[in-house]
Amino acid sequence: MKSKLWKLLAIFAVLGLIAVGCGDDDDSSSSSSSESSSSESSSSESSSSEEAAAEEECELARGVTDDKILFGSSQPMTGNLAALGEQAVLAMEVTRDRINEGGGIYGRMIEFIVQDDAYNPEKTVANAQYFIEQENVFAIWASIGSATLKAALPLHDESNTPSLFPWAQDLSFYDVNNHPLFSLS
């Protein structure tokens, strides 16, 4: 049951973000090529070809390819919170493995890049820059701590890089109007 929940959450997060990135912000409406009502098969063929054309026009989001979705994760792998960082990585690996064993998300396998931040905000910012600018990740997953997340959020905001499932005590992070931050709490 839990694996289905994780897969469902991951699918909704990825699809929602892809839909936002691929959305049409044009206010003009287009008229259908056929004003008269045709047979249902011709209507479904028309919508299928429109969907195919829309897929061709829609660019994949950063970090998403035809076969994978790339996430970054900055974790305290050394220092006082190393045990917590190790557990976070294990949880991400279990989530990744379950999703990938089920065929991924629309055939795309989940991949993680993990960097140590030693629970140091400066290292977290450097890791976020690396993930966003060098690795072109889709999102940053499971950041640990209010101080580190607070330091890195300006980069998330500037680059429109989501922060998925952060672990932080500062309740201001959970205001959906302020950040591209998605939490389970």
Backbone bond lengths (Angstrom), bond angles and torsions (degrees), N, CA, C in turn:
res aa  C-N    CA-C-N  psi(-1)  N-CA   C-N-CA  omega(-1)  CA-C   N-CA-C  phi
1 M - - - 1.454 - - 1.523 111.03 -
2 K 1.361 115.95 -44.32 1.461 118.82 -178.74 1.523 111.35 -64.99
3 S 1.337 116.90 -35.95 1.466 118.42 -179.93 1.524 110.64 -65.73
4 K 1.327 117.06 -36.26 1.461 119.31 177.30 1.520 110.64 -66.16
5 L 1.339 116.30 -38.22 1.463 120.10 178.88 1.521 110.57 -63.79
6 W 1.334 117.29 -45.93 1.468 120.55 179.51 1.515 110.96 -62.09
7 K 1.326 115.65 -43.85 1.462 118.95 -179.43 1.523 110.19 -64.28
8 L 1.325 116.39 -42.22 1.457 120.61 179.06 1.523 111.34 -63.24
9 L 1.335 116.99 -44.03 1.462 120.33 177.90 1.521 111.46 -62.13
10 A 1.316 116.03 -43.53 1.465 119.68 179.55 1.525 110.79 -63.93
11 I 1.321 116.47 -42.02 1.466 119.93 179.30 1.519 110.67 -62.21
12 F 1.345 116.66 -47.28 1.467 119.35 179.86 1.521 111.65 -62.27
13 A 1.327 117.15 -41.42 1.464 119.75 -179.88 1.524 110.51 -62.80
14 V 1.319 116.72 -48.38 1.463 120.57 -177.89 1.525 111.04 -66.93
15 L 1.319 117.24 -46.02 1.465 119.57 -179.11 1.518 111.80 -64.83
16 G 1.316 116.71 -40.15 1.459 119.33 178.36 1.510 111.94 -62.19
17 L 1.314 116.06 -43.31 1.456 119.50 -179.30 1.524 111.82 -70.59
18 I 1.322 116.84 -36.72 1.466 119.31 176.51 1.523 109.73 -67.02
19 A 1.332 116.81 -41.14 1.467 119.95 179.38 1.519 111.21 -61.88
20 V 1.323 116.74 -40.90 1.461 119.87 177.91 1.521 109.98 -63.43
21 G 1.318 116.61 -42.87 1.460 120.49 -179.66 1.517 113.03 -68.77
22 C 1.319 117.18 -29.40 1.463 121.05 -177.50 1.515 112.57 -98.89
23 G 1.304 117.78 -1.12 1.460 121.00 -176.99 1.510 112.27 -63.54
24 D 1.301 115.20 154.07 1.456 122.00 178.79 1.511 107.87 -98.14
25 D 1.335 117.23 117.17 1.454 120.36 -179.94 1.522 111.63 -93.41
26 D 1.303 116.74 12.00 1.455 121.78 179.60 1.520 108.99 -79.02
27 D 1.325 117.68 129.21 1.451 121.86 -178.37 1.523 113.05 -81.87
28 S 1.318 117.71 -14.70 1.459 119.45 -178.07 1.518 109.90 -74.80
29 S 1.315 115.07 146.77 1.459 118.98 178.13 1.515 108.41 -104.61
30 S 1.314 114.84 147.04 1.458 118.69 178.98 1.516 108.46 -104.31
31 S 1.303 115.36 143.10 1.455 119.18 179.31 1.512 109.04 -87.63
32 S 1.294 114.74 151.28 1.454 121.00 179.24 1.518 109.43 -69.10
33 S 1.327 117.37 149.60 1.456 120.50 -179.92 1.522 111.21 -69.31
34 S 1.301 116.37 -19.69 1.459 119.42 179.23 1.516 109.16 -126.15
35 E 1.328 115.85 111.90 1.456 120.54 -179.27 1.522 110.99 -76.33
36 S 1.299 117.09 -34.42 1.454 119.35 -177.88 1.509 110.06 -80.63
37 S 1.329 115.83 153.66 1.456 118.84 -179.57 1.516 109.00 -78.10
38 S 1.332 114.87 128.18 1.456 121.83 179.92 1.510 108.17 -106.64
39 S 1.282 114.32 -174.10 1.451 118.98 176.83 1.518 109.61 -67.17
40 E 1.331 115.83 158.45 1.462 119.90 -177.78 1.514 111.56 -62.53
41 S 1.321 117.79 -33.66 1.458 119.80 -179.29 1.516 111.12 -66.04
42 S 1.309 117.11 -39.46 1.458 118.68 178.73 1.516 110.54 -69.32
43 S 1.335 116.67 -33.91 1.465 120.68 176.83 1.520 110.79 -66.46
44 S 1.329 116.91 -42.81 1.459 119.36 179.89 1.521 111.17 -70.40
45 E 1.349 117.13 -34.34 1.457 119.68 176.08 1.518 110.37 -64.26
46 S 1.330 116.05 -40.69 1.458 120.92 179.36 1.519 110.85 -63.02
47 S 1.346 116.21 -45.69 1.463 118.32 -179.49 1.519 111.09 -68.12
48 S 1.340 117.57 -33.44 1.461 120.22 177.39 1.516 111.03 -65.30
49 S 1.332 116.66 -42.42 1.463 118.77 179.72 1.526 110.71 -70.39
50 E 1.341 117.57 -33.57 1.464 120.15 175.72 1.524 110.61 -65.05
51 E 1.352 116.48 -41.38 1.460 120.25 177.96 1.521 110.65 -63.43
52 A 1.324 116.98 -42.30 1.465 120.46 179.36 1.520 110.56 -62.84
53 A 1.330 116.78 -41.62 1.466 120.33 178.76 1.523 110.55 -65.54
54 A 1.324 116.63 -39.69 1.465 120.14 178.72 1.520 110.79 -64.62
55 E 1.343 117.13 -39.70 1.460 120.29 178.12 1.519 111.18 -62.95
56 E 1.339 117.14 -39.89 1.454 120.53 179.45 1.519 111.19 -65.40
57 E 1.338 117.26 -37.22 1.459 121.57 -178.47 1.523 112.21 -75.41
58 C 1.318 117.04 -28.53 1.459 121.75 -175.04 1.523 110.48 -78.78
59 E 1.311 115.60 121.47 1.455 119.78 175.80 1.518 108.65 -77.31
60 L 1.323 116.13 145.20 1.454 119.42 174.36 1.521 108.52 -69.47
61 A 1.301 115.93 147.02 1.458 121.00 178.34 1.523 109.53 -65.08
62 R 1.325 115.81 155.32 1.463 120.75 176.02 1.528 108.03 -54.29
63 G 1.320 116.70 135.76 1.455 121.77 178.97 1.513 114.58 84.31
64 V 1.330 117.40 -0.29 1.462 121.84 179.51 1.522 107.77 -116.23
65 T 1.332 115.60 123.86 1.460 121.05 175.66 1.522 108.00 -118.75
66 D 1.314 116.44 -175.98 1.459 119.83 178.88 1.524 112.23 -64.72
67 D 1.346 117.50 -23.19 1.458 118.97 -175.73 1.525 115.71 -123.99
68 K 1.341 119.20 -1.74 1.467 118.77 179.49 1.526 111.99 -153.88
69 I 1.344 113.65 160.93 1.460 122.80 171.52 1.522 105.73 -125.27
70 L 1.327 116.59 122.14 1.459 122.02 -173.51 1.531 110.98 -102.58
71 F 1.331 115.46 127.89 1.461 123.06 177.59 1.521 109.33 -119.66
72 G 1.323 116.48 148.66 1.455 122.24 171.32 1.516 108.85 -108.39
73 S 1.322 116.21 154.81 1.459 120.18 176.93 1.521 109.23 -148.45
74 S 1.325 115.57 120.29 1.460 122.19 177.58 1.520 107.43 -97.81
75 Q 1.329 116.60 116.77 1.462 121.51 -173.69 1.523 111.42 -129.50
76 P 1.340 117.18 150.48 1.463 120.10 173.55 1.534 110.07 -77.98
77 M 1.311 117.01 86.66 1.465 121.44 -179.27 1.522 111.87 -86.49
78 T 1.326 116.79 -13.50 1.464 122.56 173.94 1.525 107.24 -130.79
79 G 1.324 116.32 167.12 1.459 120.10 178.40 1.518 112.47 89.88
80 N 1.335 115.56 -167.40 1.461 121.93 -173.41 1.525 114.19 -63.87
81 L 1.303 118.06 -28.39 1.464 120.88 -177.77 1.529 113.14 -104.57
82 A 1.331 116.83 20.95 1.462 120.36 -177.36 1.532 112.06 -58.73
83 A 1.319 117.63 -38.15 1.469 119.98 -179.69 1.532 110.72 -62.02
84 L 1.321 116.90 -39.03 1.463 120.82 178.21 1.532 110.73 -67.50
85 G 1.321 116.69 -42.50 1.460 120.24 177.74 1.519 112.01 -62.09
86 E 1.338 116.58 -40.88 1.463 120.27 178.61 1.526 110.93 -62.72
87 Q 1.335 116.70 -41.17 1.464 120.49 178.75 1.531 111.22 -66.85
88 A 1.321 116.34 -37.75 1.469 119.68 177.71 1.527 110.40 -62.65
89 V 1.320 116.78 -42.45 1.467 120.38 179.29 1.528 110.31 -65.27
90 L 1.330 117.28 -41.59 1.469 119.81 177.09 1.533 110.85 -60.41
91 A 1.326 116.94 -42.58 1.468 120.59 178.59 1.528 110.95 -63.00
92 M 1.333 117.11 -41.03 1.466 120.22 178.22 1.524 110.62 -64.48
93 E 1.338 116.55 -39.87 1.461 119.94 -179.76 1.524 111.32 -65.04
94 V 1.347 116.80 -40.84 1.462 120.35 177.54 1.528 109.97 -62.86
95 T 1.326 116.25 -45.30 1.468 120.78 178.81 1.523 110.44 -60.37
96 R 1.324 116.49 -48.59 1.468 121.27 179.07 1.526 111.08 -58.47
97 D 1.333 116.24 -47.75 1.462 119.87 -177.21 1.525 111.73 -62.15
98 R 1.326 116.83 -42.46 1.472 119.57 -179.75 1.526 111.30 -66.05
99 I 1.308 116.44 -41.87 1.469 119.02 178.79 1.522 110.17 -66.00
100 N 1.325 117.13 -46.13 1.465 120.56 -178.02 1.525 112.16 -66.64
101 E 1.346 117.39 -37.15 1.467 120.13 177.65 1.521 111.19 -63.88
102 G 1.313 116.63 -27.94 1.460 121.22 177.86 1.519 113.18 -86.07
103 G 1.313 117.40 9.24 1.461 120.66 178.54 1.513 114.32 100.50
104 G 1.338 116.87 5.38 1.459 120.13 179.13 1.515 111.34 78.98
105 I 1.304 116.04 -161.64 1.458 122.59 176.77 1.524 106.42 -107.79
106 Y 1.312 115.35 108.09 1.463 121.57 -173.95 1.528 110.95 51.09
107 G 1.333 115.32 44.36 1.452 121.22 177.02 1.516 115.02 80.33
108 R 1.317 117.18 -1.56 1.471 120.82 179.90 1.526 109.04 -96.22
109 M 1.328 115.86 126.16 1.455 120.95 179.42 1.532 110.16 -81.36
110 I 1.319 115.66 146.44 1.462 122.40 178.49 1.524 108.69 -85.19
111 E 1.333 116.67 133.77 1.465 122.03 174.43 1.521 108.75 -130.91
112 F 1.342 115.22 141.56 1.461 121.71 177.61 1.521 110.58 -118.07
113 I 1.325 115.55 143.85 1.461 122.47 167.23 1.524 104.94 -116.68
114 V 1.324 117.05 122.96 1.465 121.34 -178.25 1.521 109.08 -111.58
115 Q 1.337 115.81 132.71 1.468 122.42 175.67 1.529 108.70 -124.02
116 D 1.318 116.54 143.62 1.461 122.44 177.87 1.525 110.11 -79.60
117 D 1.344 115.72 131.29 1.466 119.24 173.49 1.527 112.44 -116.16
118 A 1.345 117.57 -3.32 1.466 122.73 178.96 1.536 111.84 51.91
119 Y 1.318 117.04 24.40 1.468 124.30 -175.28 1.525 111.16 55.02
120 N 1.327 114.42 42.85 1.460 122.47 178.58 1.531 107.23 -116.27
121 P 1.344 117.61 117.80 1.467 119.71 -176.93 1.532 114.11 -55.18
122 E 1.327 117.98 -37.08 1.469 119.76 179.49 1.523 111.22 -64.34
123 K 1.333 116.88 -40.10 1.465 119.99 177.54 1.527 110.97 -68.79
124 T 1.327 116.08 -35.00 1.463 119.76 178.10 1.523 110.51 -63.47
125 V 1.325 117.04 -42.55 1.468 121.09 177.66 1.527 109.98 -62.75
126 A 1.327 117.31 -44.60 1.471 120.53 178.76 1.531 110.54 -61.76
127 N 1.334 116.76 -40.77 1.463 120.14 177.66 1.524 111.15 -64.17
128 A 1.333 116.69 -43.54 1.470 120.30 179.31 1.528 110.43 -61.40
129 Q 1.332 117.01 -42.53 1.471 120.01 177.31 1.522 110.56 -60.46
130 Y 1.326 116.55 -43.63 1.459 121.19 178.93 1.533 110.64 -61.28
131 F 1.338 116.57 -48.30 1.465 120.08 -179.18 1.525 111.59 -60.01
132 I 1.331 116.00 -45.08 1.464 121.20 -174.31 1.525 111.83 -76.32
133 E 1.334 117.20 -47.17 1.462 120.95 -172.40 1.525 114.01 -87.39
134 Q 1.327 117.80 -35.07 1.464 120.33 -176.58 1.530 112.55 -96.67
135 E 1.321 116.65 -47.69 1.464 120.82 -175.30 1.525 113.07 -90.48
136 N 1.337 117.20 -15.09 1.468 121.60 -179.83 1.526 112.57 53.38
137 V 1.335 116.09 50.78 1.458 120.28 -178.90 1.523 110.91 -68.74
138 F 1.317 115.37 155.40 1.462 121.65 175.10 1.528 110.31 -71.25
139 A 1.344 116.29 -43.27 1.465 121.41 -178.34 1.518 108.78 -156.75
140 I 1.324 114.87 165.68 1.464 120.78 174.29 1.520 106.82 -107.81
141 W 1.319 115.17 129.46 1.455 123.26 -168.00 1.527 111.04 -109.31
142 A 1.324 117.01 132.40 1.465 125.58 166.72 1.524 114.58 58.62
143 S 1.313 117.13 50.01 1.466 119.64 173.59 1.525 108.77 -64.98
144 I 1.325 116.42 140.99 1.465 120.82 -177.73 1.518 109.85 -109.65
145 G 1.329 115.92 122.84 1.460 121.46 170.25 1.509 115.61 102.63
146 S 1.320 115.01 141.66 1.467 121.56 -179.39 1.521 112.30 -66.02
147 A 1.333 117.45 -44.22 1.471 120.32 -176.14 1.527 111.54 -64.59
148 T 1.326 116.65 -42.87 1.461 119.55 -178.33 1.529 111.03 -71.42
149 L 1.321 116.41 -40.50 1.462 119.76 178.80 1.523 111.05 -65.87
150 K 1.327 116.63 -41.55 1.470 120.76 179.38 1.527 110.69 -60.59
151 A 1.322 116.62 -39.06 1.467 120.34 -179.87 1.530 111.75 -67.83
152 A 1.327 117.30 -35.99 1.467 120.83 -174.77 1.528 114.03 -89.37
153 L 1.321 118.43 -19.35 1.466 119.91 -175.23 1.527 115.14 -58.32
154 P 1.335 120.51 -35.06 1.469 117.42 176.23 1.536 112.80 -57.54
155 L 1.332 117.36 -35.58 1.471 120.23 176.67 1.524 110.85 -67.06
156 H 1.327 116.16 -40.34 1.465 120.16 177.13 1.527 109.61 -60.24
157 D 1.336 115.54 -47.04 1.466 120.68 -178.30 1.526 111.57 -62.11
158 E 1.328 117.25 -48.03 1.468 121.54 -177.18 1.521 112.40 -63.37
159 S 1.319 116.55 -35.97 1.464 120.53 -175.07 1.524 113.15 -100.23
160 N 1.338 116.56 0.42 1.471 121.36 -175.76 1.519 111.72 54.43
161 T 1.324 115.57 41.22 1.455 121.61 177.16 1.520 108.58 -98.31
162 P 1.323 117.93 116.99 1.461 119.57 -178.79 1.523 112.49 -65.64
163 S 1.312 114.93 149.29 1.457 122.44 170.11 1.520 105.72 -109.67
164 L 1.322 116.49 110.75 1.454 121.32 -175.90 1.520 111.11 -98.39
165 F 1.309 116.31 131.58 1.458 125.03 171.66 1.527 114.33 55.63
166 P 1.342 117.92 51.29 1.469 119.43 178.35 1.527 111.16 -70.30
167 W 1.321 115.23 155.12 1.460 121.77 176.12 1.515 106.67 -113.92
168 A 1.314 117.24 95.57 1.464 120.77 -177.47 1.525 109.64 -145.03
169 Q 1.332 115.90 150.86 1.461 121.42 -179.05 1.527 113.37 -90.04
170 D 1.310 118.16 -23.85 1.459 121.89 -176.92 1.532 109.28 -68.49
171 L 1.330 116.07 112.81 1.462 121.03 -174.99 1.524 113.59 -66.94
172 S 1.323 117.73 -19.42 1.470 119.27 179.85 1.530 111.63 -64.84
173 F 1.322 117.71 -21.94 1.465 120.47 178.48 1.522 111.92 -67.32
174 Y 1.307 116.67 -22.48 1.453 120.53 -173.46 1.523 113.17 -94.45
175 D 1.319 117.15 11.89 1.456 121.98 173.04 1.523 107.11 -83.27
176 V 1.324 116.43 108.30 1.467 121.09 -173.36 1.520 113.33 -63.82
177 N 1.311 117.89 -14.91 1.461 120.09 -179.69 1.520 113.25 -84.39
178 N 1.324 117.89 -9.61 1.456 120.48 -173.37 1.521 115.43 -101.25
179 H 1.308 119.06 -28.60 1.465 120.47 -171.19 1.529 110.75 -144.82
180 P 1.342 116.15 159.84 1.462 119.43 171.35 1.533 108.48 -83.23
181 L 1.328 116.16 64.30 1.457 122.32 -171.89 1.524 108.40 -121.32
182 F 1.321 117.61 129.35 1.454 122.33 -178.01 1.518 108.64 -123.61
183 S 1.332 116.07 123.13 1.453 120.96 -174.76 1.518 110.56 -126.09
184 L 1.325 115.35 157.82 1.459 120.74 175.43 1.519 111.94 -88.44
185 S 1.339 118.22 -8.78 1.465 119.45 -176.87 1.500 111.96 -91.25
